[in-house]
Amino acid sequence: MVLMNKLIIVFCLVLFSNFAQAGEMKKIYTVVNESIENYLGLDQESGVIRISLYNFVEPSLEQATLAISTEVYNNYLNVYYGCTVELEKTETYYRMLMTKCLKK
């Protein structure tokens, strides 16, 4: 009985930590998309660009907590960009430090 209770507690901790990680990923995803849209002056919701291939990369800025590289496709110009966004984690959210996009 005691072992079963411990297993249930461990299961709940693992389950809730996964939900917390999913919430953090959603915050990162939102900040990355918004910073790329602002940098390129385009809007993903209007269908002008498509952002894909999110990958964690090594940050180049010292104060950056993490960096995300993506591939961005401009539907109107038929152009691909490689974009990198560097973020710093604060107590409540991720703050964008730098965004850089280069045509491929």
CORNORDA-V748428 format. One record per residue. N is the residue number from 1. SS is DSSP state (alpha for helix, beta for strand, coil for the rest). NEAR is the number of other ideal C-beta (glycine too) atoms within 8 Angstrom. D_FIRST is the distance of its C-alpha to the first C-alpha in Angstrom with 2 decimals. Layout:
n: <N N>
ss: <SS SS>
near: <NEAR NEAR>
d_first: <D_FIRST D_FIRST>
This chain:
n: <1 2 3 4 5 6 7 8 9 10 11 12 13 14 15 16 17 18 19 20 21 22 23 24 25 26 27 28 29 30 31 32 33 34 35 36 37 38 39 40 41 42 43 44 45 46 47 48 49 50 51 52 53 54 55 56 57 58 59 60 61 62 63 64 65 66 67 68 69 70 71 72 73 74 75 76 77 78 79 80 81 82 83 84 85 86 87 88 89 90 91 92 93 94 95 96 97 98 99 100 101 102 103 104>
ss: <coil alpha alpha alpha alpha alpha alpha alpha alpha alpha alpha alpha alpha alpha alpha alpha alpha alpha alpha alpha alpha alpha alpha alpha alpha alpha alpha alpha alpha alpha alpha alpha alpha alpha alpha alpha alpha alpha alpha alpha coil coil coil coil coil coil coil coil beta beta beta beta beta beta beta beta beta coil coil coil coil coil coil coil coil beta beta beta beta beta beta beta beta beta coil coil coil coil beta beta beta beta beta beta beta beta beta beta beta coil coil coil coil beta beta beta beta beta beta beta beta beta beta coil>
near: <4 5 6 7 8 8 8 8 8 8 8 8 8 8 8 8 8 8 8 8 8 8 8 8 8 8 10 12 9 8 14 14 10 9 11 16 12 8 10 11 5 8 7 11 4 5 5 9 13 7 12 8 6 9 7 5 8 4 9 6 8 3 5 13 7 10 13 13 10 15 11 15 10 13 9 5 5 5 8 9 13 11 15 13 14 14 16 10 7 7 2 3 6 11 9 11 9 9 12 7 12 7 6 7>
d_first: <0.00 3.82 5.40 5.06 6.31 8.72 9.87 10.62 12.48 14.33 15.26 16.63 18.54 20.09 20.98 22.64 24.42 25.94 27.27 28.74 30.42 31.82 33.31 34.93 36.39 37.86 39.55 40.98 42.17 43.92 45.66 46.80 48.24 50.01 51.53 52.85 54.30 56.02 57.30 58.84 59.89 58.30 55.71 52.95 52.51 56.17 55.75 58.09 55.58 52.46 50.04 47.89 46.50 44.53 43.91 42.81 45.66 46.57 48.00 51.61 51.57 50.26 48.50 46.85 43.08 43.24 45.80 45.67 48.35 49.11 51.75 53.72 56.09 58.91 59.68 63.17 64.46 62.64 61.59 58.42 57.30 54.91 53.30 51.24 49.58 48.45 45.95 44.82 41.44 41.80 39.20 39.14 40.79 42.66 46.38 48.82 51.02 53.13 53.71 56.07 57.08 59.56 61.20 60.37>
